[in-house]
């Protein structure tokens, strides 16, 4: 089994937090988004994963590449790096990792997380994970036939067709077949809304007799912007509430921690109330403050702040009164 993770986007909706690191490396409950994604997919695969192929922008750099390879190695897999130099759509992105398109393949876009309670049924030719949404217009959607297979795909329909949104995770029993269909789109310049779309390849495969079935998840979590990411952090802390979320080196002085919270290595909480749903990265401190429902990244300083629904970047600092913040890496704000 192989996992392919397209993650070359610049994450503009997550700025300023993606100005210094790619969006998939933003932490959720103490771990990068992409690490949680890979770990969760490995759990449902039901068989060993031997390769995790990451599609990234060349500008991400060696440190990011080494981090990604380490995430794969922790799951007993080899991490491989593939570059997408120009954003030309989902089909183009996947094809950038064409050397990994062989055998059983899971494709998972790295801006979404999920919780599920199942083991992947690899006997199907293809599985597309979907989730019911209120407004399907921003998503690719599917229609389901009476016998349970997917009858049609639609990319961001302007009018209502279905409320079953494709969440960005797919299984293909034959990766080489998928590669052939993706290459066909590029060779014949078949685009939708100016880009090469995976849904067009899926439609071609379906027309040739491939049967795709819907996969469902118990919860679909988006990491597209600050508010969504803070909410995802909240939900993940609830999922892992019973796990060890506080590093032994974290120091709590005259403070109250309202669980669930994640406290990283060498975190200092002093004269403060922290939680619920707060993640604090390594070497950060919170002093004389009240912080809830927020993500504080590494080496950050929070002093005399009332803060909620916020993200504070690495090496950032905030002092004074505040309510709802999105502060990027290395920024300093004082009232």
Buried (B, 14 or more C-beta within 10 A) or exposed (E): BBBBBBBBBBBEBBBBBBBEBBBBBBBBBBBBBBBBBBEBBBBBBEEEBBBBBBBBBEEBEEEBBEBBBEBBEEBEBBBBBBBBEEEBBBBBBBBBBBEBBBBBBBBBBBBBBBBBEEEBEBEBBBBBBBBEBEEBEEBBBBEBEEEEBBEBBBBBEEEEBBBBBBBBBBBBBBBEBBBBBBBBBBEEEBBBEEBBBBBBBBBBBBEEEBBBBBBBBEBBBBBBBBBBBBBBBBBBBBBBEEEEBBBEEBEBEEBEBEBBBBBBBBBBBBEBBBBBBBBBBBBBBBBEBBBBBBBBBBBBBBBBBEBBBBBBBBBBBBBEEBEEBBBBBBBEBEE
